[in-house]
Amino acid sequence: MPNDLRCDLLLTGTRYLSPDMAVVSGKAIAVRDGLILDIVDQENCAYQAETVLTGSRLLWMPGLVDGHLHTSQQLLRGRLLDEKPVIWKRVNVPFESRLDEESSRLSAELAAMEMISCGTTGFVDAGGKYPEVYAGVYQAAGLRGRLSVMTNDNPFCPESLRASSVPAAVERLRAMKSALSGLLKPIYSVTTPTAVSEELLRAVFEAAAEDGVPVETHMNEYASEVTDFIERYGERPFVWLEKEGLLAAPMTAPHCIFLSPEEIAVMARRQVRVTHCPFSNCGKGVPPTPQLLAAGVPVGLGTDGSAHGGLDLFREMRLFRGVMNVTRGVSTADSCVMPAETLLKMATQGGAAALMEPGLGVIQKGAPADLIAVDTGAPHLWPTQNLVHTLVESASGADVRHSIVNGKLLMRDRELLTIDGERVRREAERLFEKQPWLRDWK
């Protein structure tokens, strides 16, 4: 057999989602060296591989990308629902400040298990105390992602999360950058512009541009944060950042709920990558997503971490469709204000933009082989007159059967291959017994 007809992995008899979100049938997909080597008609396929996956009921699609994840909040699941605002100051930050290396490792392992099981193949983490610990877990699990230290110098911030000085904060970011390799890359971060000093805000954004690293920070998440920023700096956040020359580095901006037309214009010019977190954001407001998309701003979806209801991006798509219909569609009598194809692109291509990985988020020749297979034979997915619509209306992470990242199988037939789920479960149970504050935290 000629070498050019050998591949690492072969998907046969497939249906797959094309880049424009159409279902293409009767194809074989060859994967080699982490990339999609070729897509050919099944009847003409001459490729051979040791690992072959087939299944007439499967739909292959690009892996989902969680554009905004808090690994450090995995152990906070169930604590935030019905909490009074502002939860990140009152609950999240104090909780994260008490995590040690053991609890941080388990938090990352639980997050990796959940992401792989739900069809998420890539993520952008918001930062925690131990990004190097997270990196070891995510590297072993085989996921693709960006990691950060969420820097803060505000006196309200607990000492274990607070930078001792601005130079120390930048040095910590650069140390984290040096520790990452392979599928894990850095992103520099501050907590939120109103929670840090102007000196730190400038230093982190300038270091990102100097080091060739993307930057992220929670943006325009609460109306009060926008008004506080205007009172402090005299301009709305994105307008000020551009005027001060701080948008030189590529930027991922989680949330982005309260935006002015002037800010949207800035974001379009600078190609700021937006990540909406529908479940988390429902208690705060509704973003102007149609206007962002019309302006050409890349928009993805995130979960905001398991403390906000889990890491299932299928759920986030379905919820966001409802939110958009009620808030944007009803007022204009437009029931298709957020089409299924757009939502799927947000969860795949939009997430890939937030991750800043060229070519990711689509199934086409030469693209990174980050793929998932949805079993469409389940009673809630079959029969269907429009499979793309049914994915958005009815699918969940539990319908994902196989998961592949960089050409490597991470889950096959719902079995996790790169992480021992039972061990992690046992260790998490022991941790809750050993550190009861995790369970009974107030």
Disulfide bonds with the S-S distance in Angstrom:
none
